[in-house]
Amino acid sequence: MEMENIDLTEKIRAIVGPLTKRPETLLIRRLDKEEMLTQREQHYLVVCDDEDLGRVIGRHGINSNAIRTLVNVVARKYKKSAYLTFESFGQNED
């Protein structure tokens, strides 16, 4: 059975954007390869400014867990599950 390809990027942006001071710098990218686009699992990377990362994740991960729950409520409508990873732009610098 072929599953349809849905993209939750804009829905994630609508949820995470208001939590950031500079939503225009928010980057959301789907990490799945072309051949994996119709699979049940979808993986997304959410990248924001260093100062916004704490706000997005929240104390003890409360905000990030809530974001994951909201996104998965939408994903389940399409019989999908979404996995989110949160990073900041400066996180990869040495």
C-alpha positions in Angstrom: 0.0 0.0 0.0 1.5 3.3 -1.1 1.3 6.1 1.5 0.9 9.7 0.4 3.7 12.2 0.8 2.9 15.0 3.2 5.2 17.8 4.4 4.7 19.1 7.9 7.4 21.9 7.5 4.9 24.8 7.5 2.9 23.3 10.4 6.1 23.0 12.4 7.0 26.6 11.5 3.5 27.8 12.7 4.0 26.1 16.0 7.7 26.9 16.7 7.8 30.4 15.1 5.9 32.3 17.8 8.3 30.9 20.5 11.3 32.6 18.9 12.4 36.2 19.0 13.4 36.1 15.3 11.1 33.7 13.5 12.5 34.8 10.1 15.8 33.0 11.0 14.0 29.7 11.8 15.1 26.9 9.4 13.1 23.7 9.2 14.3 20.9 6.9 12.9 17.4 6.2 15.8 14.9 6.5 14.2 12.0 4.6 15.8 10.9 1.3 13.8 11.0 -1.9 13.0 7.2 -1.8 11.8 7.5 1.8 9.2 10.3 1.2 6.2 7.9 1.3 7.3 6.0 4.4 5.4 6.2 7.7 8.2 7.9 9.6 9.2 11.5 8.8 12.3 13.2 10.3 12.7 17.0 10.6 15.5 19.2 11.7 14.5 22.5 13.4 17.4 25.0 13.5 17.1 28.4 15.3 19.3 31.1 16.8 21.4 30.2 19.9 19.3 32.5 22.1 16.0 31.0 20.8 17.0 27.4 21.3 16.5 27.5 25.1 13.0 29.0 24.6 12.1 26.3 22.0 13.3 23.4 24.1 12.1 24.8 27.4 13.0 23.7 30.9 13.6 20.0 31.0 12.4 19.8 27.4 8.8 20.6 28.2 8.3 22.9 25.1 10.1 20.5 22.7 8.0 17.6 23.9 4.8 19.6 23.5 5.9 20.6 20.0 6.6 16.9 19.2 3.1 16.0 20.5 1.3 18.7 18.5 3.1 17.8 15.3 2.4 14.1 15.8 -1.3 14.8 16.3 -1.3 16.3 12.8 0.9 13.5 11.4 -1.4 10.8 12.8 -4.2 12.2 10.7 -2.2 11.0 7.7 -1.1 7.7 9.4 2.4 9.1 9.8 4.8 9.8 12.7 7.2 12.7 12.9 10.5 12.9 14.7 12.0 16.3 15.4 15.6 17.3 16.2 16.3 20.8 17.6 19.7 22.5 17.0 21.0 26.1 17.0 23.0 27.7 14.2 26.1 28.0 16.4 26.0 24.4 17.6 28.3 23.0 14.9 31.0 25.6 15.3 34.3 24.6 16.9 
